[in-house]
Amino acid sequence: MAWKVDLTERKAAWSLYVELVTRIAVQLLEVDRGKGSRSDELSL
């Protein structure tokens, strides 16, 4: 049995995708914030 996506699900998925992509793209992340902010994670 093949899974079929109806138009409502497709539009909802696209709206969610656009929301996530635009939020990530415009959100600034300072150098000392977020993952890798601890000094031991930055040293190689």
N, C-alpha and C positions, 0 to 999 in steps of 0.2 A: 504494500500500500504506500503510495507516494504522498508526501505531505504537501498540501497546497496552502499558500498564503493568500488571504483575501486582501482586498484593497485597503480596508481599515487597518489591518495589522501592518501592512507595508508602509502606510502613511505614519502610523505611530512609531514604528521603528526608525524611519527617516527623521522624524521630528526629534526623537531621543538622540540619535547620532549627531544631528546638527547642533543640538543643545550642548552635548558633551564636547564636541570639537571646538566650538566657539568659546566655551568657558575656559578650556585648557589653553587655547591659543592666546587669549587676552589676559590671563592671570599671570602676573609677574611673581617670580620666586627669587627672593634674596639669596645671596651666596651662602649665608649662614643658616638658612632655613630648609626644612624638608629632609628627605633621605640623603644620607651622606654628610650631615651637618656636623657629626662628631669628628674630632680631629683624628682619632685612630682609624676612622673609615676613609679619611682623605689621604692618609700617608700610604705609600706603596711599598 
